[in-house]
Amino acid sequence: MIRLITLTQPRVAQAFIDYMASRQIEVKMMPEGGGQFTLWLLDVEQQIEAEAELKHFLDNPNDAKYQAASWDMAETRQNHFKYSSPSMMTMIKAKAGPFSLLSMALCIGIFVLQQVGYGEAVFRALHFPAFAGQEWQLWRWLSHGLLHFSIMHIAFNLLWWWQLGGDIEQRLGTGKLVQLFIFSAALSGIGQYWVEGANFGGLSGVVYALVGYTWLMGVRAPQFGLSMPKPVFGFMIAWLVLGYIQPVMAIANTAHLVGLIAGLLVALFDSSRK
């Protein structure tokens, strides 16, 4: 499924749903809480047509064709504004793409192994190259990003990876997300190793690259459909700064900073192209 838009007036949105149904394009409305309802397109192959028609609908919701479609569909409509909530897995899959989902599955699988007695073995196999000869074990330049050391650590990282990585993969394709992952994982790993050695792990360096990329693309190239609200960006920067000044938690601050810079650099390059 593809998320089209969130609205606060379900009866108005129903006119759009009825019109799309008359064109054999199925759109579902699901509650989001707080009086908001999200429209989901079921067939991803119809995304271009659905988004074009949605733009026309938002510009002119009182167009006679929408009202006529509602009258035509009234007798056959089965829903009558009784909306079912999607399953958790449906929501996760609707937001993410194949690479973001695969990465989440790998992180979770590795974390489970770490919790059932294989923590040391997993870390030895996946940590950033620290000893002679390990620099040629190419997976190590990336695999440190799949290691997590607590529930809070993995939950925080995977939530932002799903949110930001899913947006990038759906808007710009799997290739772009893979590129950002490789570039930021390698650079953030190098930076963190240079400062504190190889005793680190986690997806947060990549997450900060996605933060920087999404924010700058929203500012310089909004036509790509990526954006980050200023309060959210401010929170992530405040968390980055807090990591440097708090004395309690062990945080890979350099990986966060280098990851953010890496994402900004890629966004600067992408937004400068036609």
Stockholm file with secondary structure:
# STOCKHOLM 1.0

chainA/1-274         MIRLITLTQPRVAQAFIDYMASRQIEVKMMPEGGGQFTLWLLDVEQQIEAEAELKHFLDNPNDAKYQAASWDMAETRQNHFKYSSPSMMTMIKAKAGPFSLLSMALCIGIFVLQQVGYGEAVFRALHFPAFAGQEWQLWRWLSHGLLHFSIMHIAFNLLWWWQLGGDIEQRLGTGKLVQLFIFSAALSGIGQYWVEGANFGGLSGVVYALVGYTWLMGVRAPQFGLSMPKPVFGFMIAWLVLGYIQPVMAIANTAHLVGLIAGLLVALFDSSRK
#=GR chainA/1-274 SS CEEEEEESCHHHHHHHHHHHHHTTCCEEEEEEETTEEEEEESCGGGHHHHHHHHHHHHHCTTCHHHHHHHHHHHTTCCCTTCCCCCCHHHHHHHHCCHHHHHHHHHHHHHHHHIIIIIHHHHHHHHSCCCSTTGGGCTTHHHHGGGCCCSHHHHHHHHHHIIIIIHHHHHHHCHHHHHHHHHHHHHHHHHHHHHHHCSCCCCSHHHHHHHHHHHHHHHHHCGGGSCCCCHHHHHHHHHHHHHHHHCSSSCCCHHHHHHHHHHHHHHHHHHHHCC
#=GC SS_cons         CEEEEEESCHHHHHHHHHHHHHTTCCEEEEEEETTEEEEEESCGGGHHHHHHHHHHHHHCTTCHHHHHHHHHHHTTCCCTTCCCCCCHHHHHHHHCCHHHHHHHHHHHHHHHHIIIIIHHHHHHHHSCCCSTTGGGCTTHHHHGGGCCCSHHHHHHHHHHIIIIIHHHHHHHCHHHHHHHHHHHHHHHHHHHHHHHCSCCCCSHHHHHHHHHHHHHHHHHCGGGSCCCCHHHHHHHHHHHHHHHHCSSSCCCHHHHHHHHHHHHHHHHHHHHCC
//
